[in-house]
Amino acid sequence: MSKRVYSISINGKVGLNLHDLNNEKSEGNQLTTRNVTITDKAGNLATVNAVSGDMLKHIQSSHLFKIAKEDEELPLCQGCEKFDANRITIDDEFDEFTGNSDNTKSDIVDKMLEMCTLDDTEGILVTNNKKNVGRDSTVEFGWLVAIPEEFNSENLFHVKYSDLEKSEGTGKNEGQNIFYRPVNSGQYAIVNNLEVARIGYNDISKEFVLSEEEIEARYKALLKSIMLTYYSPEGAMRNTQAPHMTSFEGVVSISYSSVPAPTISALNKNYKEEIGSIAETLNTIGEEVELKEFNSMAEFCAIIKDIIQETSPYGVQE
């Protein structure tokens, strides 16, 4: 029997050059890149470029959607079939089910888990028929944060030239448009957690709702979507500013017992050593945690492939 995984954590840093994956606002002809302020262990503040966890989560769920569309073992509700942001809340069958007063909140979660892979793994808040039933995501993304002194942001001048006489007075967008677009390069810290043990699990009844085969299929699809997220990071401005990915290094920590996989951000230069020390401590007190280091995208993909082939999710019994 393969090892059963309770949780997985991916911590590392990625080199992205000349990208514009996420922006904060647009004022006039100026597009503003997203920046956040962070602090180091000494309390020193730094303002750095960042890509929001919302963007990363959207990328990952988009990949999972495409995987599920091609696999009959991975059901989707009516909303997720169209990758609609409202997801299962616009499914007619589910709406009718929530409207039945005999169905409890636990019953509603059971129904949602049975009907849809995305709502199971990505989380959803159900408010149909004045109900309020939450499903926490099994996937957690932190911000993709530039490491201070290892990034650069600048604004580039762009213009579209045209014959002004032809467009004058027509109201058409044919004139000479001047605008400024940001471009970013640097090393970015990644924090990503997967609560594998909750796939197919009803948090209210504290029971697994799906069959072992269904849980296994969703587990493998989820891991595949994570792998695709890192080597194919979709986002804003990719038509002309697709990122040049030059490096990827970090640690995949895997917990085989009921403790979270260790997580330390690469904003800490000693993150690998600290994760290793935590894993050693956990193993000493009877837990089981394994670490897999990687120094390239190819090595990372190989690790995810091995996890898919050699392990099972916690919901698959021994």
Buried (B, 14 or more C-beta within 10 A) or exposed (E): EEBBBBBBBBBBBBBBBEBBBBBEEEEEEEBEBBBBEBEEEEEEEBEBBBBBBEBBBBBBBBBBBEBBEEBEEBBBBBBBBEBBEEBBBBBEEBBEBBEEEEBEBBBBBBBBBEBBBBBBBBBBEBEBBEEEBEBEBBBBBBBBBBBBEBBEBEBEEEEEEBEEEEBEEEEEEBBEEEBBBBBBBBBBBBBBBBBBBBBBBBEBBEEBBBEBEBBBBBBBBBBBBBBBBBEEBBBBBBEEBBBEBEBBBBBBBBBBBEBBBBBBBBBBEEBBEBBBEBBEEBEEEEBBBBBBBBEEBEBBBBBBEEBBEEBBBBBBEE
